[in-house]
Amino acid sequence: MAVHEVGHTQNEEFTRIENRYTTTARRGTKHWRHGTRRTPVSAASSMKKKPKGHGSSSHHHGGGSGSSSKHKKPAPVAPPSPSPVDQPPPPKSPGTAPPEKGYSGRTFNVMDFGAKGDGTTDDTKAFEDAWAAACKAEASTVLVPGEYEFFVGPISFSGPNCQPDITFQLDGTIYAPTEPKVWGSRGLLWWIEFTKLKGITVQGTGTIDGRGSVWWEDAMFDGPVDGETKLIVPLNDTAEENPPMPVRSELSAKMPTIKPTALRFYGSFNVTVTGITIRNSPQCHLKFDNCIGVAVHDMAVSSPGDSPNTDGIHLQNSKDVLIRGTDLACGDDCISIQTGCSNVYIHNVNCGPGHGISIGSLGRDNTKACVSNITVRDVNMHNTMNGVRIKTWQGGSGSVQGVMFSNIQVSEVQLPIVIDQYYCDKSKCSNQSSAVALSGITYERIRGTYTVKPVHFACSDKMPCLDVTLNAIQLKPLQQRYHLYEPFCWQTFGLLSTPTVPPIGCLQIGKPPKNGVQSDHDYC
């Protein structure tokens, strides 16, 4: 299929996906305005003060980390969920206050199940009990009321025996524990998890705070770094081979090696996350694994730009995904798309600080990876390491195909356009001939300023990148002193639809004379 046909097919497909997530009252209209700019959430402001009689943030159990400013917006009504499961009943309006005592109908207030909301008492049991009650009622709501701070340990809100279409109305603030013993000797992969559910909505004006600084301190000693750092050379062309390591406080206990994701959804259908803020996660902030029908909109992620491995939104083995209207500030990829993902539509997102929007890394440890039908458009990136990136390991198999990056505005981005099929987050990786095959990758209207290199295409010798199309690329150095590197291409074949700034003469027009052939079991 020609590249322009791939893009046309994607636009039609994602128009259908978009419409499935549009509320009935707004069908037939677009729900964003081109040119509208959302202000990214700051990662440096202090915790919100709570009413008299409740513990302040300075006295939380186990200490805390730096916080972000409150992401304020009214909790939107959950939109209709997409297939593949039967269409749920119309969404109910959030925020309905329950009776002072007990519960009525289908709203279950965690305060009525023993939660204190003072920021120091462990409220995990109250959350578990409220969920157990809500689980038995279809279209029920678990209410976490505003103006309270809840200290909650690792918790799983689990199906598969729950009734469908549960709403988790989060208007208060939930804080994670920071004592190592809570997480076990090795640690856990998640802090708050929703698993094996049909129709689950997390919405509200509240905050999930992972208090990750105690984890990040340890990660500075032994955590991996982004493999693209090898492409970035200091301006004075010098670098310390063995920079001094930070000194760990003698008073701080070492956290477990495995760091938790703040909010994870696993094996669920028709998932919506909207309105909330997730900040300072020990590792990834929001993760979807093996989910079908995902809508994320009008929410925020906030952590410092130097917080290690703190991806904003992480997708894995998930299909039919819509992400829009989000502000993502973190220490790693704003959005990471991993193997098993297809039909992903991302638009109107603010990214920065962070490492950009990435497909990958894929094919690590000689694994097979399959990613297809991905559209990323109408995105602002400021002060990020990368802009839009595809990264794969040597030795992998499978394919990435049908990808559109469109209308991306970059500002002070080090590497705006990257394909790296030699990705490695270690000091050294062995050379291998097999690779994940890349084809049908379109870049259009990528514009703005860079600080290191405008374009870096490093494709596999055996499996060159095919059908790479560049259209209306305009990238200029922030200042002339940043004009360090020209565009780089290796084994990259495709089409220049228009002249580019700077000229990208290294792209080879057409097809390679000889291309590697994957074995049958390598195809997706």
N, C-alpha and C positions, 0 to 999 in steps of 0.2 A: 504494500500500500504506500502511495506517495505521502510525503510528510504533510503536505497541505491537506490531504484527505484525512490523515490522522487527527490533525487539529480540528477540522470541521466536524468530524464524528464526535470528538470529545466535547466540543461546545454543545452539540445537541444532547449528548448523554447527560452532561452536568446541568443543563437547563432542566431536564427531567428530574434529576436529583434535587436541585434547588427547589423546584416546585413542590416536591413531596414534603419539604420541611417548612413550607410557607403556611401560615395560619389561614383559616378559611376566609377571614375578613379581608385578607391582603392578597388573595389569589389574583393573579393577573398583573401585579405590580412588582417592580424591583424593590428589594428591601435594603438598598444602600445607595448612596449618592456618590458618584465619582467626584474626586476632589476634596471630599470631606476628610479631615485629618483628626485622628483620635490621639490624645496625649498619653504616652506610655506612663505606666504607674511607676512612681519613684520607689527605690529599694532602700531608702535611707531614713525615712521618717519613723517616729516612735509609735508605740502601741496606743491604741485609743483608750482613753480613760473610761472607767466603768462607773456605774452609780454607787452612791455611798452605801456601805454595808457589804461590798463585795471586794475580794482581794485585788490589789493592783498588780500590774504586770511585772513589777519589780520583785514580787514575792512568789512567783510561780514555782511550783515544785520542780526541782532539778535545774534551775537557771533558765536562761533564754538566749536568743540571738537577736540580731538587728532585724527590724521590721520595716514594712513598707507602709506608705500612706494608704488610707482606706479607699477601695475602688467603689465609688458610690454610684448607684443607679438603681432604679426601682426593679424589683424582681419581675422579669417578664413572664407572661403566660407560656407554659410549655407548649411548643408547636406540635401539631399532629405527627405521630411517629411514622416512619416509612415501613414498607414491607421489609423482611420476608414474613413476618408473622401477621396474624389478622389485625386489622386496624382497630386500635383501642377506642374507647368512647371519647367524646370531646374533653379537652383538658379542663380541669377545674381551676378557678382563680386561686392563686397562692395567697398565703398570709392571713387566712381566716383564723381568728383567735379562738382557742378552745375554752371551755368552761374553766373556772378557777379550780375546781376539784374534779378528779377523775377525768373521763374523756367521753365525748359524745360522737356518735356517728363514726367517722373514719379518720379522725385526727388524734394523734397520740403524741402528747407533749412530754419530752424527756423529764421535765420538772415534776410531772405527776408520777414518775417512776423512780423518784428519789434523787435526781440530779441536784447538786447544790449550785453549780454555776458560779463558784467563787474563784476559780482559777487555781485552786490548790488541792481541793478534795478530788479524789479519783472518781470520775463519773462514768467510767467504762461500763459498769454493771447496769446503770440506769439506761444507757444507750442500747445495750443488748436487750434489755427487757422491753423497751419501747418498740424496738424492731421486731421482736418475737410476737408482740401483739399485733402490730401493723401487718406483719407477714400473712396473717390469717384473713385479712379483709381486702377484697379487691378494690383498687383505686384508693387506697388509704394514703395518709400523710403522716410522716414522722416530723414533728416540729422541734427545731432547736431554736428557741426564742432569742430575739435580739437583746442587747444590753446585758448579756451574761457572758462569762468566760468559762469554758469547760476544759478541764484537764482529762484527756482520754488516752488510754494506752492502745496498743495494737488491737484492731477490731475488724472482724469480717461480718458483713451483712450478707448473708448467704441464702440463696435458693437451694435447690431447684423446686422446693415444695411450697414456695411462697405464691400467693395470688399475684396476678399481673398488675402492672401500671401503678407502682408505688412511687410516691413523691417524697424526697428527703428535703424538707424545707429548712435551709440553713441560713439563719439570720444572726446568730451569735458568732462567737469566735471559739474555735477548737484548737487547743495547744497540745503538742506532742511531749512525751516525757524525754528527759535528757540524761537519765541515770542509766549506765550501761546494763545493769542487771535486768532491766525491763525488757531488753531486746534479746536476751539469751547470750550464750557464749560466742556464737558466730554471727548473730544478727538475723534480721528478717528482710524479705524482699519487698514488703509493703507495710504501711502503717494503717491506712483505712482502705478497706477493700469491699467492693460489691461484686458478687460472683453468681453466675448461673441464674440470671433473672430475665424476665420478659416484660419490658416496659419499665425502665427505672429512670427517674428524673432527679437530678441534684440541682437545686436552684435556690436563689435567695440573695440577700445582701451581705451575707456573712463571710467569714475568713477561716481558712485552714492554715495554720502556722506550724511548720515542721521544726522550727527552732534548730536549724541545721548547722549553726556555726561550730558547735562542738564536734560535729562529724567532719566538717571541712578542714578543721585544724589537723586532724589525723590524716586526711587525704593528701595533704601537702607533703607528707613523708613517703607515702607508698602508693598513691593512686596513679593511674595512667593519664597521659596527656593527649590532647587532640593531635592526630597524625599530621594535620596540615601545618603545625608549627614549624616543620622542617622547611616549608616553602617561604617562611617569613624571616628575613635577615635584618638585623638592626641597621639603622641608617648609617652608623659609623663603621659598619662592616666588621664589628668586633662583638664577641660574645664570650661570656665566661663558660668554660667547659664544665666546671664543677662549681656552680653558684652556691653560696652558703645556704644551708637549710634553715628554716625557721626553728626557733627553740620552743619545744613543747613545754607548757607550764607544768611544773612539778606537782601542782595542786589538782590538775585535771586528770581524770581517769581516762584511759584509752577506750574509745568506743569500739564496738564489734567491727569486723572487717566488712561484712555485708551491710550495705546502707539501704534503708527503705525508701521506696517511692511513697510520696505523700498520699495520693489518691489513685487507686487502681480499679479498673473494671475488667473482669475476666468472663469469657464465655457467655456473654449477655446479648440480647436482642433489643433494639430500639432504646438506645441510651441517649439521654440529653443532659448536658451540663451547661448551665447558664447563670449569669449574674454574680457568681461568687468570685472571691480572690483566693489564690493559693500562693503562699509565700514561704521562702526560706526552707524548702524541702532539703533533707539530707542528700537526696539524689534526684531522680526524675520527679517532676511535680505532678503530672497527670498522664496516666498510661492506659491505653486500651489494648487488650490482648484477646484474640479470638472473639471479636465482637462483630456483629452485623447490624448496620443501621445506626450510625453515630452522628449526633449533632452537638457541636460545641460552638457557642456564640455569646458575645457580650459578656465576657469574663476576663480575668487578668491573672497573669503569673508574674511574680516579682521575687527576685533574689539578686545578690550582687553579681557583677560581671566577672569577678574572680572566684566565684563559688564553683568548685570542681564538679563536673559531671551532672550538673543540675539542668537536664533537658526540660524545656517547657512542656511540650506535648509529645508523647511517644506513641507511635502506632505500630502494631505488630500483628500479623495474621488477621487483619480487620478489613472489612469491605463496606462500601457504600457509606463514606465518611464525608461530612460537611463541617468545615471549620471556618468561621467568619466573625468579623467584628471583635477580635481579641487583641489585647495588649500583652506582649510577651517580653519580659526582661529577665535574663538568667545568665548562667555561667557556661552553658553549652548550647547545643542546637535549640533554637526556638521551637522548631518542629522537626522531629526525626521520623522518617518513614522507613520501616524495616521490611523484612521478607514477608511474603504472604499478603501484601496489601494491594488492593485494586479499587478502582472507582473512588478516588479521593479528590475532593474539590476544596481548595483553600483560597479564600479571597478576603480582601480588606482586613489585613493583619498588620499590626505594628510589631517589629522585631528589633530589639536592641536595648541593652547590650546582649551579646550572645554570639553564637557561632553561625548564625544564619539558618536557612531552611535546607535540610539535607535528606537525600535518599541514601540510606545506608548508615553505617557501613554494612556491606553485604559480602557473603562468601567466606567468612572467617573460618579457619580450620577446615578448609576444603568442603564447605557445605554448599548446598544448592539454594539459590535465592530466586524468587519470582515476584516481580513488581510490575504493575501495568496500569495504564489509564489514570495518570496523575496530572492534575492541573493546579498550578499555583499562579495567582494573578492579583493585581491591584494590591501590592504589598509595599510598605515603607520599611527600609532597614537603615539604622543609624548606628555607627560605631560598633560594627560587628566584625568578627574575624573573616567570615565568608558571607557571600550573598546567597546564591542558589548553587547547590553542590550535589554531585553524585560521587559516592566513594565506595570502592570495592577492594577486597583483598585479593592478592594473587592466590591462585589455586582453587578458587570457587567455580561454580557452574550455575546454570540457569540464565535468566535474562531480565533486563529492564527495558520496557518498550512503551511507546505512546506517552511521552512526557511533554508537557507544555509549561514553560515559564514565561509569563506575559505581564507587561506593564509593572516592572519592578523598579522602584526608585531607591537608589543607594546613596548614602551620605557617609563619607569617611569610612568606607568599608575596605578592608585590606585586600581581599581577593573576591571580587564580585561574581565571577563565573568560574566554576571549577568542575572538571571531571578528573578524578584521581583513581586509576585502577591499580595503583601501587600503594594503597593506603596501608599505614603501619603505625600503631600507637606504641610500639616498643622501640628500643634503641636500634634493633636490627631485625629484619625479616628476610627469610630465604626467598630466592627467586624461583618462581614456578610458572609453567607455561600456560596452564588452563586459566580461564577467567569467566566471570559473569559477562554475558554478551549484552551490549548496549546498542539500541537502535531507535530511530524515530524520536529524537530529542530536539525540541524547538525552543529557541530563545528569541523573544521579540520584545522590543521596547524596554530594554534594560538600560537605564540611564542614571547618571549621577557621578559621584567622585570616588576615587580609590586612593589608597596610600601605599600599596606595594606593587601589585600586578593586576592588570585589568582582566585577563583571560588566561586560564591554565587548563589545557586539555592534555592529559597524560593517559593515553589509551593502551590497551594490551597489544603486544607484538603479534600474538596468535589470533586474537579476536579484536580487530580494530573497531572503533566506534563508527557506526553507519548512520546515514541519514540525519546528520546533525545540521540543523538549519539556523542561520543567524539573520535576523531582520531588525533594522533600526536600533542597532547597538551604539550608544553614545556614552563613553566612559572617559573621564578626564582626571588627571592627577589633581589631588587637592591643592597642591602647590608644585611648582616646577621641581623642587628638590625631592619630591616623592616620585618623580618619573624615573624609577629605578630599573624596571624590567619591561620589555616588550611582551606582547602576547606570545604564549608558548603553545605549540600543538605537537602531538606525537601520535601517529597512526589514527588521525581523526579525518573522516571523510563526510562530505555533505554539500551544502549549498549556501552561498552568500546571496540572499535575496536583495539586499541593498548595500550601498557603501557603509562602512562602519567607522567609528571613531573610538580608538585608533584603528588604522587598517589592520585587519586580521588576515594577512596573506598566507599564514601558515596552514590554514584549513585547506585540505586537499579536496578539490571539486570532483564530485562523482563517486564512483565505487572503487574499492581497492582491486588491483589486478588479481589478487589471490587472497582468499579469506579462510580463516580457520573453520573447521567443521566440528560441531559438537556431536557427541554420541547421542543416541536416542534417549537415554535416561537423563541426559542433561537438559533436555527441552522442558519448558514449563507447560 
